[in-house]
Amino acid sequence: MPKVHLLDYAAGNIRSLVNAIEKVGWDVEWIKSPDEVANAEKLILPGVGHFGHCLSQIHNAGYTESVKAFIESGKPFMGICVGLQALFEGSAESTTVPGFGVVPGRLERFDDSEKSVPHIGWNSANTQSKDDSEARSVYGLRPDSKYYYVHSYAVPYRAGVLEKDGWTVATARYGSQDFIGAIAKDNVLATQFHPEKSGAAGQRVIRAFLEGRREEALQSVPAAVKDGLTRRIIACLDVRANDQGDLVVTKGDQYDVREKSNNTVRNLGKPVQKAQQYYEQGADEVTFLNITSFRDTPIKDLPMLEVLRQTSATVFVPLTIGGGIRDTHDPSTGRTVPALEVATLYFKSGADKVSIGSDAVTAAEQYYASNKILTGKTAIETISEAYGAQAVVVSVDPKRVYVASAESISHHTIATAYPGPNGEKHCWYACTIKGGRETRDFDVIQLVTAVEAMGAGEILLNCIDKDGTNSGFDLELIRSVKGAVKIPVIASSGAGNADHFAEVFEQTDVDAALGAGMFHRGEWTVKQVKEQLQGQGLLVRRFEEE
């Protein structure tokens, strides 16, 4: 197979990029020293996470000048995410660390006064202007496609500034701000989005770069698509070992996953096949929650690692893994393995994000007990520092507690439209741990504000009262949490039909919504949900054939 070189500097989840390149028929060889850069024919610079961390790794390893020389040589070069950011002069994320300075401009943080930050999800990369007389594709980019972004910093788009120097610029819009989604000039292509996680649309971009197809006229003018972030639909797979030791997708009622008739673990399919099915239906993300919770040790959980490896080879949308991402004891060596090392193992196996549950509650309780002092040692902090906030999801499992009045308790309460068993008109949401089996005297607002301060990039908001009911999301809970944090929130628990997704998107500011049982049982497909949302005027990503 033809060959492309990738720079190896510990840049996060690289497995997905390798899989995407191999999918389009190319082989990957790693650059492991600056001296090897000049020998490459085509070079890709990937990157995930913090600008300062990634660029410092590149500078300290001695790659900066050799990469700049490669670009100047005229050989094909592609930068992805931080690989695009590196081409600019610098970033507000780390003002003391310089970029390559190949492209003028600096990255700025998104304004979180009107939208969630990080910017996570599917957005445009549009090279078409209103004055274009014909539709054209630059490195496979199409104005009717959506691509997967996950970042907090971006280069603001200023019309004509880069174009006057010969750059083609693809733009995206988040809130009221236009920013640079991709740039191309001569031998250089760089994308802020992740083509390896952008389904068929992303594979088209990778293939066009590798084959040197810089610009092509489109056969037909694409239908106009509204710019901006789409509504994300996430398929969630609760995975655990059944009584025979096989990993299965299961689903419970208030987290009870055993059949009442014979007390066996409910088996709704195999994880890899289910994930592939949802990808083909158009799921925007796939989440694996290992509810066995690695009761031995996550670093020895080879079957779950293999599930990730196999899934990432055929599913080109973001993958999240949850359960057991914490400091853990390795019985084979007797040492304590840090949560960061555990997370790294799963990133290398194909995960893009890790989800932290019970341990986030414990860390948040300690955060308040220490008068809100950050230690820098929690799983959330260490993983976020290394891989970026967007790599850390905190999974929250609250349950409703009714009270006679808001003044009767110190927790954050809401006035509810659904009175309690004794007519109570107020309630608060207590956090639970250990899969809902233990309730803490700690409320959901305390938790989400604490983990946001620690560096979490997203909240997966479950609800024990709604789980398995198919009665719709808890909108009061969602509004309360969304009002308390600036980071994205995923609504979970209670979805039973497409109307529930429409309801949560229309009546709250939630960033994404997750379904499980309704998909596993075949009552609805992801495609059917999206078609109904689109029919109601909501912006969703259409599935593109490979």
QUITA-V116952 format. One record per pair of residues at least 6 apart in sequence whose C-alpha atoms are under 6 Angstrom apart, sorted by the first residue. I is the first residue (numbers start at 0). J is the second residue. Records with the same first field share a line. If there is no record, write none. Layout:
I=J  J
This chain:
0=25  26
1=25  26
2=25  26  27
3=27  41
4=27  28  29  42
5=29  30  42  43
6=29  30  44
7=30  31
10=46  47
11=47
12=346  347
14=349
15=311  349
16=195
18=312
19=195
33=62
41=75
42=76
43=76  77  78
44=78  82
45=78  79  82
46=80  81  82
47=81
48=386  387
49=387
51=93  96
73=186
75=186
76=187
77=187  188  189
78=189
79=189  190
80=190  191  192
83=189  190  191
85=98  99
86=99  100  101  102
87=98  100  101  102  103  104  105
88=98  100  104  105
89=97  98  105
90=105  106
91=106  107
106=152  153  154
107=152  153
108=151  152
109=152
115=485  486  487
116=151  486
117=150  151
118=149  150  151
119=148  149
120=147  148
121=145  146  147  228  229
122=145  146  227  228
123=145  171  226
124=169  170  171  180
125=142  169  170
126=169
134=217  220
135=215  216  217
136=214  215
137=213  214
138=204  207  208  213  214
139=203  204  207
143=221  224
146=197
147=192  193  197
148=192
154=178  179
155=178
156=177  178  179
166=183  184
167=182  183
168=181  182
169=180  181
170=178  179  180
171=177  178  180
172=227
173=227
180=190  191
181=189  190  191
182=188  189
194=201
195=201
196=315  316  317
197=316
198=315  316
199=543  545
229=538  539
230=538  539
231=283  511
232=282  283  512  513
233=282  283  284  285  513
234=285  513  514  515
235=285  286  515
236=248  287
237=248  249  288
238=247  248  288  289  290
239=246  247  289  290  291
240=246
241=264
247=266  268  269
248=267  268  269  270
249=265  266  267
250=256
252=467
253=463  466
256=264  265
257=263  264  265
258=265
271=310
280=525  526
281=526  542
284=316  317
285=318
286=318  319
287=319  320
288=320  321  322
289=321  322
292=322  323
293=323
307=348  349
308=348  349
311=349
317=351
318=350  351
319=350  351  352  353
320=353  354
321=353  354
324=338
325=338
326=336  337  338
327=335  336
328=334  335  336
338=378
339=382
352=390  391
353=391  392
354=392  393
355=393  394
356=393  394
357=432
363=446  449
380=453  454
383=454
388=454  455  456
389=456
391=455  456
392=457  458
393=458  459
394=459
395=460  461
396=430  431  461  462
397=428  429  430  431  462
398=428  429  463  464
399=427  428
400=426  427  428
401=419  425  426
402=423  425  426
403=423
404=425
405=412
412=426  427
413=425  426
414=424  425
415=424  425
418=424
428=442  443
429=441  442
430=439  441  442  443
431=437  438  439
456=486
457=486  487  488
458=488
459=489
460=489  490  491
461=491  492
462=492
465=492  493
466=492  493
467=493
468=493
469=493  494  495
470=493
471=493  494  499
472=493
478=507
487=510
488=509  510
489=510  511  512
490=512
491=513
494=514
495=517
497=528
517=523
518=524
